[in-house]
């Protein structure tokens, strides 16, 4: 446990060391607490010897005022330590939450596809929350109690070295069972945090798919699946409680054993005149005080295991490096050419793309057709560098796409997918997504081209109307038009449409297509088609089957030369 704790503190150290001034205040507060704690034991000697036995009258005034001074000092120390340690903890964790989210969203799309959203949400919320408890509460408590134990142990050795042996001999005896308990607690904490991620995943799916759940009347079915994870989580948490609850009583029994030995040996010392009543009272008070932070440390022990498990899960994410490495070359001009040269990509043991060769020039409209799983979406994803090819090269403006800075590359690309993403913000902010300063004139222009202006202006606050979660206050077709307007607003030179008009009726699609024809005349447009009308006027159609381009040409050329296209054209017409 010690090695793991030290390793985790080392990982946090780059963030912790920025708060040196605040830590100095925390240490100062800790010193005040330790001094006042030791003084509260020391004052027992004059209380017994001078006030009660020698009956010195001035002690009636000095000792009460001394006690008030001691506990006032302790109160100031506790306040300083608590406030500034909490500030450090809250500040570090607030920053850490941002760092973790930044790291997750900078990962490759493959990583985000593989890891469940509930799992990732759990890392950012639940695990970070446990770390916050560690940094803001457990760490200061650990620091204060360890300091108190060291100071009080030194004090009781100073008072009576021989008698202190009987007190301190029990401390090593406590370590052996604690080591075993720590290993089990950490294992249970790992399992509890994983099960919590399962619960978040189930909740995410339920809330995201509420419509289909209601339509199929599967509320009880989903509740049953949630119930299973929920009660498994309960059982794991109770195992942690059963094991963790052993520590405080175990420490108390060991402590009282040492105390009993001290009373027996110390009593003999007093009877035989080698120790005054005041000295013995001071010693026994100090012993009682030293076991209080030891008892607290034993309670902190279980919480440390939980925090260590959470920290390991968080650092596991932070240690995962993206395989998509950012380039250094800035793409500072419009995209004029796109080329796939002998491109192949393996995904989960099979080819997503295989030996793809194609060159596209500005002004061209390219349509992709093929059966589901044929590689159409992967083709588009390669241009956004969601994936890098296993073989071959993807070029933009005759430069390997890997050489480009990702931000500059994506600045020139606009993507519209069948799955529409609407954020809880104004309609205008959704169109101008990613920009702090919204150009309302450009928003209106984009809405008009996307056949969305009329319905947008009919909303309660026009383009400033707030969108509900996932755009639930819009129809499917309206959401899709907002998505198209977002792509137009970007003024990108490469437009990628992944079945972007699937939710629109034929008339709406024709109006948008007509507007886009003029808008895209000097741009490259690549469209995954779902209707015949989408591909009839394409400059080139690529037919993909199992990741390979099996045919290419214009609509009329392919109708004559490709049986696969003839079948697909028939399906699109339907």
C-alpha positions as CSV (number, residue, x, y, z in Angstrom):
1,X,0.0,0.0,0.0
2,X,2.8,2.4,0.9
3,X,4.5,2.0,-2.5
4,X,1.2,2.6,-4.3
5,X,0.4,5.6,-2.2
6,X,3.8,7.1,-2.8
7,X,3.5,6.4,-6.6
8,X,0.1,8.1,-6.7
9,X,1.4,11.1,-4.8
10,X,4.3,11.3,-7.3
11,X,1.8,11.3,-10.2
12,X,-0.1,14.2,-8.5
13,X,3.0,16.0,-7.5
14,X,3.3,18.2,-10.7
15,X,-0.1,19.6,-9.8
16,X,0.4,19.8,-6.1
17,X,3.8,21.6,-6.2
18,X,2.1,24.7,-7.7
19,X,0.5,25.4,-4.4
20,X,3.7,25.8,-2.3
21,X,2.5,28.9,-0.5
22,X,-0.8,27.3,0.5
23,X,1.0,24.2,1.7
24,X,3.2,26.4,3.9
25,X,0.1,27.7,5.5
26,X,-1.2,24.1,5.9
27,X,2.1,23.1,7.6
28,X,1.9,26.1,9.8
29,X,-1.6,25.2,10.9
30,X,-0.5,21.6,11.5
31,X,2.4,22.8,13.7
32,X,0.0,24.8,15.8
33,X,-2.3,21.7,16.2
34,X,0.6,19.5,17.2
35,X,2.1,22.0,19.7
36,X,-1.3,22.6,21.3
37,X,-2.0,18.8,21.4
38,X,1.3,18.1,23.2
39,X,0.7,21.1,25.5
40,X,-2.7,19.7,26.5
41,X,-0.9,16.6,27.8
42,X,1.9,18.6,29.4
43,X,-0.5,20.8,31.4
44,X,-1.7,17.7,33.2
45,X,1.5,17.5,35.2
46,X,1.2,21.0,37.0
47,X,-2.6,20.3,37.2
48,X,-2.0,17.2,39.4
49,X,1.3,18.0,41.1
50,X,1.0,21.8,41.7
51,X,-2.7,22.4,41.9
52,X,-4.2,19.3,43.5
53,X,-1.3,17.9,45.5
54,X,0.9,20.9,46.3
55,X,-2.3,23.2,46.3
56,X,-0.5,26.2,44.8
57,X,-3.3,28.9,44.7
58,X,-1.9,30.7,41.6
59,X,-2.5,27.5,39.6
60,X,-6.3,28.1,40.0
61,X,-5.9,31.0,37.5
62,X,-2.9,29.9,35.4
63,X,-4.2,26.5,34.4
64,X,-7.7,27.5,33.2
65,X,-6.2,30.4,31.2
66,X,-3.5,28.0,29.9
67,X,-6.2,25.5,28.7
68,X,-8.1,28.3,26.9
69,X,-4.9,29.5,25.2
70,X,-4.0,25.9,24.2
71,X,-7.4,25.2,22.6
72,X,-7.6,28.6,21.0
73,X,-4.2,27.9,19.3
74,X,-5.5,24.5,18.3
75,X,-8.7,26.0,16.8
76,X,-6.7,28.6,14.8
77,X,-4.4,25.8,13.5
78,X,-7.4,23.6,12.5
79,X,-9.1,26.4,10.7
80,X,-6.0,27.4,8.7
81,X,-5.2,23.8,7.8
82,X,-8.8,22.9,6.8
83,X,-9.5,26.0,4.7
84,X,-6.2,25.9,2.7
85,X,-6.0,22.2,2.3
86,X,-9.6,22.2,1.0
87,X,-8.7,25.0,-1.4
88,X,-5.7,23.0,-2.7
89,X,-7.8,19.8,-3.1
90,X,-10.8,21.5,-4.8
91,X,-8.5,23.5,-7.1
92,X,-6.4,20.5,-8.2
93,X,-9.4,18.3,-8.8
94,X,-11.3,21.0,-10.7
95,X,-8.3,21.3,-13.0
96,X,-7.9,17.5,-13.1
97,X,-11.4,17.0,-14.3
98,X,-10.7,19.3,-17.3
99,X,-7.4,17.5,-18.0
100,X,-9.1,14.1,-18.0
101,X,-11.9,15.2,-20.3
102,X,-9.4,16.9,-22.6
103,X,-7.4,13.7,-22.7
104,X,-10.4,11.5,-23.4
105,X,-11.8,13.7,-26.3
106,X,-8.3,13.9,-27.8
107,X,-8.2,10.1,-28.1
108,X,-8.7,8.3,-31.4
109,X,-12.2,7.6,-32.5
110,X,-11.4,3.9,-32.2
111,X,-10.8,4.4,-28.5
112,X,-14.1,6.3,-28.1
113,X,-16.0,3.7,-30.0
114,X,-14.5,0.8,-27.9
115,X,-15.0,2.4,-24.5
116,X,-18.6,2.8,-23.4
117,X,-19.8,6.3,-22.8
118,X,-21.0,5.3,-19.3
119,X,-17.5,4.0,-18.5
120,X,-15.9,7.3,-19.6
121,X,-18.5,9.4,-17.8
122,X,-17.8,7.4,-14.6
123,X,-14.1,8.2,-14.9
124,X,-14.7,11.9,-15.2
125,X,-17.4,12.1,-12.4
126,X,-17.3,9.2,-10.0
127,X,-13.5,8.4,-10.0
128,X,-12.6,12.1,-10.0
129,X,-15.0,12.6,-7.0
130,X,-13.1,9.8,-5.1
131,X,-9.8,11.5,-5.9
132,X,-11.2,14.8,-4.7
133,X,-12.0,13.1,-1.4
134,X,-8.4,11.9,-1.3
135,X,-6.7,15.2,-2.2
136,X,-9.1,17.5,-0.2
137,X,-9.9,15.4,2.8
138,X,-7.8,12.2,3.2
139,X,-4.4,13.8,2.4
140,X,-4.7,16.7,4.9
141,X,-6.1,14.3,7.6
142,X,-3.2,11.9,6.9
143,X,-0.7,14.7,7.1
144,X,-2.1,16.1,10.3
145,X,-2.5,12.7,12.0
146,X,0.9,11.4,11.0
147,X,2.5,14.7,12.3
148,X,0.5,14.4,15.5
149,X,1.6,10.8,16.0
150,X,5.3,11.6,15.4
151,X,5.2,14.6,17.8
152,X,3.3,12.8,20.6
153,X,5.4,9.6,20.3
154,X,8.5,11.8,20.7
155,X,6.8,13.5,23.7
156,X,6.0,10.2,25.5
157,X,9.5,8.9,24.9
158,X,10.8,12.1,26.4
159,X,8.5,11.7,29.4
160,X,9.5,8.1,30.1
161,X,11.5,6.0,27.7
162,X,10.9,2.7,29.6
163,X,7.1,3.2,29.9
164,X,6.8,4.3,26.3
165,X,8.0,0.9,25.2
166,X,4.9,-0.8,26.5
167,X,2.8,1.7,24.6
168,X,4.6,1.6,21.3
169,X,5.1,-2.2,21.0
170,X,1.5,-2.6,19.9
171,X,2.0,-0.4,16.8
172,X,4.1,-2.9,14.8
173,X,1.6,-5.7,15.8
174,X,-1.2,-3.7,14.0
175,X,0.7,-3.5,10.6
176,X,0.4,-7.2,9.7
177,X,-3.4,-7.5,9.7
178,X,-3.7,-4.0,8.1
179,X,-1.6,-5.1,5.1
180,X,-3.9,-8.0,4.4
181,X,-7.0,-5.8,4.9
182,X,-5.6,-3.2,2.5
183,X,-5.1,-5.6,-0.4
184,X,-8.7,-6.8,-0.1
185,X,-10.1,-3.3,0.2
186,X,-8.3,-2.1,-2.9
187,X,-9.6,-5.1,-4.9
188,X,-13.2,-4.4,-3.8
189,X,-12.8,-0.7,-4.6
190,X,-11.7,-1.5,-8.1
191,X,-14.7,-3.8,-8.6
192,X,-17.1,-1.2,-7.1
193,X,-15.9,1.5,-9.4
194,X,-16.2,-0.8,-12.4
195,X,-19.7,-1.7,-11.4
196,X,-20.5,1.9,-10.9
197,X,-19.5,2.5,-14.6
198,X,-21.9,-0.3,-15.6
199,X,-24.7,1.5,-13.8
200,X,-23.9,4.8,-15.5
201,X,-23.8,3.0,-18.9
202,X,-27.2,1.4,-18.3
203,X,-28.7,4.8,-17.3
204,X,-27.1,6.5,-20.3
205,X,-28.7,3.9,-22.6
206,X,-32.1,4.2,-20.9
207,X,-32.2,8.0,-21.2
208,X,-30.8,8.0,-24.8
209,X,-33.2,5.3,-26.0
210,X,-36.3,6.3,-24.0
211,X,-38.4,6.6,-27.2
212,X,-37.7,3.0,-28.3
213,X,-38.2,1.7,-24.8
214,X,-41.6,3.4,-24.6
215,X,-42.6,2.2,-28.1
216,X,-41.8,-1.5,-27.2
217,X,-43.2,-1.2,-23.6
218,X,-39.9,-2.5,-22.2
219,X,-39.7,-0.4,-19.1
220,X,-39.8,-3.4,-16.8
221,X,-37.2,-5.2,-19.0
222,X,-34.8,-2.2,-18.7
223,X,-35.5,-1.8,-15.0
224,X,-34.6,-5.5,-14.5
225,X,-31.3,-5.0,-16.3
226,X,-30.6,-1.9,-14.2
227,X,-31.7,-3.7,-11.0
228,X,-29.2,-6.5,-11.6
229,X,-26.2,-4.1,-11.8
230,X,-27.6,-1.9,-9.0
231,X,-27.7,-4.8,-6.5
232,X,-24.4,-6.2,-7.6
233,X,-23.0,-2.7,-6.8
234,X,-24.6,-2.9,-3.4
235,X,-23.1,-6.3,-2.6
236,X,-19.6,-5.2,-3.6
237,X,-19.9,-2.0,-1.5
238,X,-21.1,-4.1,1.5
239,X,-18.0,-6.4,1.1
240,X,-15.9,-3.2,1.4
241,X,-17.8,-2.2,4.5
242,X,-17.4,-5.7,6.1
243,X,-13.7,-5.6,5.6
244,X,-13.1,-1.9,6.3
245,X,-15.1,-2.0,9.5
246,X,-12.6,-4.5,10.9
247,X,-9.9,-1.9,11.1
248,X,-11.1,0.6,13.8
249,X,-12.1,-2.1,16.4
250,X,-8.9,-4.0,15.7
251,X,-6.9,-0.8,16.3
252,X,-8.9,0.0,19.4
253,X,-8.3,-3.5,20.9
254,X,-4.5,-3.2,20.2
255,X,-4.6,0.3,21.7
256,X,-6.4,-0.6,24.9
257,X,-4.0,-3.6,25.3
258,X,-1.1,-1.1,25.2
259,X,-2.9,1.3,27.6
260,X,-3.6,-1.6,30.0
261,X,0.1,-2.4,30.1
262,X,0.9,1.3,30.7
263,X,-1.5,1.6,33.6
264,X,-0.1,-1.6,35.2
265,X,3.6,-0.6,34.8
266,X,3.0,3.1,35.4
267,X,1.0,2.4,38.5
268,X,3.9,0.4,39.9
269,X,6.3,3.3,39.1
270,X,4.0,5.7,41.1
271,X,3.6,3.3,44.0
272,X,7.4,2.8,44.3
273,X,8.0,6.6,44.1
274,X,9.9,6.7,40.8
275,X,7.2,8.7,39.2
276,X,4.9,11.5,40.4
277,X,1.1,11.4,40.0
278,X,1.4,14.5,37.7
279,X,4.0,12.8,35.5
280,X,1.9,9.7,35.2
281,X,-1.2,11.7,34.4
282,X,0.7,13.7,31.7
283,X,2.0,10.4,30.3
284,X,-1.4,8.7,30.3
285,X,-3.0,11.8,28.7
286,X,-0.3,11.8,26.0
287,X,-0.9,8.1,25.4
288,X,-4.6,8.7,25.0
289,X,-3.9,11.6,22.6
290,X,-1.5,9.5,20.5
291,X,-4.0,6.7,20.0
292,X,-6.7,9.2,18.8
293,X,-4.8,10.1,15.6
294,X,-3.8,6.4,15.2
295,X,-7.5,5.5,15.4
296,X,-8.3,8.1,12.8
297,X,-5.5,6.8,10.6
298,X,-7.0,3.4,10.7
299,X,-10.3,4.8,9.6
300,X,-8.6,6.7,6.8
301,X,-6.9,3.5,5.7
302,X,-10.0,2.1,3.9
303,X,-10.7,5.4,2.2
304,X,-7.1,5.5,0.9
305,X,-7.6,2.1,-0.8
306,X,-10.7,3.5,-2.5
307,X,-8.9,6.6,-3.6
308,X,-5.9,4.6,-4.8
309,X,-8.1,2.4,-7.0
310,X,-9.8,5.5,-8.4
311,X,-6.5,7.1,-9.1
312,X,-5.2,4.1,-10.9
313,X,-8.3,4.0,-13.1
314,X,-7.9,7.7,-13.9
315,X,-4.2,7.5,-14.6
316,X,-4.9,4.4,-16.8
317,X,-6.8,6.8,-19.1
318,X,-4.1,9.5,-18.9
319,X,-1.4,7.0,-19.8
320,X,-3.3,5.9,-22.9
321,X,-1.6,7.7,-25.8
322,X,-3.5,8.4,-29.1
323,X,-2.2,6.5,-32.1
324,X,-3.2,9.4,-34.4
325,X,-0.2,11.7,-34.0
326,X,-0.7,15.4,-34.9
327,X,1.3,16.7,-37.8
328,X,3.1,20.1,-37.9
329,X,2.3,21.4,-41.4
330,X,-0.5,24.0,-41.4
331,X,-3.1,23.6,-44.1
332,X,-3.6,27.3,-44.9
333,X,-5.3,27.0,-48.3
334,X,-8.5,25.5,-49.6
335,X,-8.5,21.7,-50.4
336,X,-8.0,21.3,-54.1
337,X,-7.3,17.6,-54.4
338,X,-8.0,14.5,-52.4
339,X,-6.2,11.2,-53.2
340,X,-6.3,7.7,-51.8
341,X,-3.2,5.8,-53.0
342,X,-3.2,2.0,-52.3
343,X,-5.1,2.6,-49.1
344,X,-6.0,-0.4,-46.8
345,X,-7.3,-0.4,-43.3
346,X,-7.9,-3.4,-41.0
347,X,-10.6,-3.2,-38.4
348,X,-11.3,-6.0,-35.9
349,X,-9.6,-8.6,-38.1
350,X,-11.2,-7.7,-41.5
351,X,-10.6,-5.1,-44.2
352,X,-12.7,-1.9,-43.8
353,X,-10.9,-0.6,-46.9
354,X,-8.7,-2.5,-49.3
355,X,-6.4,-1.3,-52.1
356,X,-8.4,1.9,-52.6
357,X,-7.1,4.2,-55.3
358,X,-8.9,7.4,-56.3
359,X,-8.1,11.1,-57.0
360,X,-10.7,13.8,-56.6
361,X,-10.3,17.4,-57.7
362,X,-12.0,20.7,-56.6
363,X,-15.4,21.3,-58.0
364,X,-16.1,17.5,-58.3
365,X,-19.2,15.9,-56.7
366,X,-18.4,12.3,-55.7
367,X,-21.1,9.8,-54.6
368,X,-20.3,6.6,-52.6
369,X,-22.7,3.7,-52.9
370,X,-22.5,0.1,-51.7
371,X,-24.0,-2.4,-49.3
372,X,-24.0,-1.8,-45.5
373,X,-20.5,-2.4,-44.2
374,X,-18.9,-1.8,-47.6
375,X,-16.5,0.9,-46.4
376,X,-18.4,4.1,-47.3
377,X,-18.3,5.7,-43.8
378,X,-14.7,4.5,-43.3
379,X,-13.7,6.3,-46.6
380,X,-15.0,9.6,-45.1
381,X,-13.5,8.9,-41.7
382,X,-10.1,8.6,-43.2
383,X,-10.3,12.2,-44.5
384,X,-11.0,13.4,-40.9
385,X,-8.1,11.2,-39.6
386,X,-10.4,9.2,-37.3
387,X,-8.2,6.4,-38.5
388,X,-4.8,6.2,-40.3
389,X,-4.3,3.6,-43.1
390,X,-2.4,0.4,-42.3
391,X,-1.1,0.5,-45.8
392,X,-0.9,3.3,-48.5
393,X,-1.4,7.0,-48.1
394,X,-4.2,9.5,-48.1
395,X,-3.1,12.8,-49.6
396,X,-4.7,16.3,-49.5
397,X,-3.2,18.9,-52.0
398,X,-0.6,16.2,-52.8
399,X,0.7,16.1,-49.2
400,X,0.3,13.1,-46.9
401,X,-2.6,13.9,-44.6
402,X,-0.5,12.8,-41.6
403,X,1.8,15.8,-42.1
404,X,-1.0,18.3,-41.4
405,X,-1.8,19.9,-38.1
406,X,-5.2,18.3,-37.2
407,X,-6.9,21.6,-36.3
408,X,-5.9,23.3,-39.6
409,X,-7.0,20.2,-41.5
410,X,-10.4,20.0,-39.9
411,X,-10.9,23.7,-40.4
412,X,-11.3,23.0,-44.1
413,X,-13.6,20.0,-43.8
414,X,-17.3,20.0,-42.9
415,X,-19.1,16.8,-42.0
416,X,-22.9,16.1,-42.0
417,X,-24.0,12.7,-40.8
418,X,-27.2,10.7,-40.7
419,X,-27.0,10.9,-36.9
420,X,-27.6,14.6,-36.2
421,X,-25.9,16.2,-33.2
422,X,-27.8,19.1,-31.6
423,X,-26.3,20.8,-28.5
424,X,-28.2,22.5,-25.6
425,X,-27.6,26.0,-26.9
426,X,-29.3,28.5,-29.1
427,X,-30.2,27.5,-32.7
428,X,-27.7,30.1,-33.9
429,X,-24.9,28.7,-31.7
430,X,-25.7,25.2,-33.1
431,X,-25.2,26.5,-36.7
432,X,-22.1,28.5,-35.8
433,X,-20.9,25.6,-33.6
434,X,-17.4,26.1,-32.1
435,X,-17.3,29.9,-32.6
436,X,-17.6,32.3,-29.7
437,X,-18.5,35.2,-31.9
438,X,-21.6,34.3,-33.9
439,X,-22.0,36.0,-37.3
440,X,-25.8,36.2,-37.5
441,X,-25.8,37.2,-41.2
442,X,-23.8,34.1,-42.0
443,X,-26.2,32.0,-39.8
444,X,-29.2,33.3,-41.7
445,X,-27.5,32.7,-45.1
446,X,-26.6,29.1,-44.1
447,X,-30.2,28.5,-42.9
448,X,-31.6,29.7,-46.2
449,X,-29.3,27.5,-48.2
450,X,-30.3,24.5,-46.0
451,X,-34.1,25.3,-46.4
452,X,-34.2,25.9,-42.6
453,X,-34.8,29.7,-42.5
454,X,-38.6,29.6,-42.5
455,X,-39.1,27.1,-39.6
456,X,-36.2,28.8,-37.7
457,X,-37.9,32.2,-37.8
458,X,-41.2,30.7,-36.8
459,X,-39.7,29.5,-33.5
460,X,-40.5,31.5,-30.4
461,X,-37.2,33.3,-30.3
462,X,-36.1,32.8,-33.9
463,X,-32.5,31.9,-34.3
464,X,-32.0,32.6,-30.6
465,X,-34.4,29.8,-29.5
466,X,-32.7,27.4,-27.1
467,X,-32.5,23.8,-28.2
468,X,-33.6,21.0,-25.9
469,X,-31.4,18.0,-25.2
470,X,-30.6,16.3,-28.5
471,X,-32.8,18.9,-30.3
472,X,-36.0,17.2,-29.1
473,X,-38.0,20.4,-29.7
474,X,-37.3,20.0,-33.4
475,X,-38.5,17.4,-35.9
476,X,-36.0,14.9,-37.4
477,X,-36.0,16.8,-40.7
478,X,-35.5,20.1,-39.0
479,X,-32.6,18.8,-37.0
480,X,-31.0,17.5,-40.2
481,X,-31.4,20.8,-41.9
482,X,-29.7,22.5,-39.0
483,X,-26.8,20.1,-39.4
484,X,-26.5,21.0,-43.1
485,X,-26.6,24.7,-42.2
486,X,-23.8,24.1,-39.7
487,X,-21.7,22.6,-42.6
488,X,-22.5,25.5,-44.9
489,X,-21.7,28.1,-42.2
490,X,-18.2,26.7,-41.8
491,X,-17.3,27.7,-45.5
492,X,-15.2,24.5,-45.8
493,X,-13.6,23.5,-49.1
494,X,-14.3,19.8,-48.5
495,X,-17.9,18.8,-47.7
496,X,-18.7,15.2,-46.5
497,X,-22.3,14.1,-46.5
498,X,-23.0,10.8,-44.8
499,X,-26.7,10.2,-45.8
500,X,-27.2,13.8,-44.7
501,X,-30.7,14.2,-46.1
502,X,-32.2,10.8,-45.1
503,X,-34.8,12.4,-42.8
504,X,-36.0,14.8,-45.5
505,X,-38.9,14.4,-47.9
506,X,-38.2,14.4,-51.7
507,X,-39.3,18.0,-52.2
508,X,-37.1,19.4,-49.3
509,X,-34.1,17.4,-50.6
510,X,-34.5,18.8,-54.1
511,X,-34.7,22.4,-52.7
512,X,-31.6,21.9,-50.6
513,X,-29.8,20.1,-53.5
514,X,-30.5,23.0,-55.9
515,X,-29.1,25.5,-53.3
516,X,-26.1,23.4,-52.6
517,X,-25.2,22.9,-56.3
518,X,-24.4,26.6,-56.6
519,X,-22.7,26.8,-53.2
520,X,-20.4,23.8,-53.9
521,X,-19.4,24.5,-57.5
522,X,-15.8,25.3,-56.4
523,X,-15.6,22.7,-53.6
524,X,-15.1,19.0,-53.3
525,X,-18.3,17.2,-52.2
526,X,-18.3,13.5,-51.2
527,X,-21.7,12.1,-50.5
528,X,-22.8,8.7,-49.2
529,X,-26.1,8.2,-51.1
530,X,-29.4,6.8,-49.9
531,X,-31.5,8.0,-52.8
532,X,-31.2,7.8,-56.5
533,X,-31.6,11.6,-56.8
534,X,-28.4,12.1,-54.8
535,X,-26.2,10.2,-57.3
536,X,-27.8,10.9,-60.7
537,X,-25.9,14.2,-61.2
538,X,-22.6,13.2,-59.5
539,X,-19.4,13.7,-61.5
540,X,-18.2,10.3,-60.3
541,X,-19.8,7.4,-58.4
542,X,-17.6,5.0,-56.4
543,X,-19.1,1.6,-55.8
544,X,-17.7,-0.1,-52.7
545,X,-18.0,-3.7,-51.8
546,X,-16.3,-5.2,-48.7
547,X,-13.9,-2.2,-48.6
548,X,-12.9,-2.3,-52.3
549,X,-13.9,0.0,-55.1
550,X,-15.4,-2.5,-57.6
551,X,-16.6,0.1,-60.1
552,X,-16.4,3.8,-60.7
553,X,-17.9,6.2,-63.3
554,X,-20.9,8.4,-64.0
555,X,-24.4,7.2,-63.4
556,X,-25.0,6.3,-67.1
557,X,-21.7,4.6,-67.4
558,X,-22.2,2.4,-64.4
559,X,-25.7,1.5,-65.4
560,X,-24.3,0.0,-68.6
561,X,-21.1,-1.6,-67.2
562,X,-21.7,-2.7,-63.6
563,X,-24.2,-5.3,-62.4
564,X,-23.5,-4.4,-58.8
565,X,-24.4,-0.8,-59.5
566,X,-27.5,-1.8,-61.4
567,X,-28.7,-3.7,-58.3
568,X,-27.8,-0.9,-55.9
569,X,-29.5,1.7,-58.2
570,X,-32.7,-0.4,-58.1
571,X,-32.6,-0.5,-54.3
572,X,-32.0,3.3,-54.1
573,X,-34.9,3.9,-56.4
574,X,-37.1,1.9,-54.0
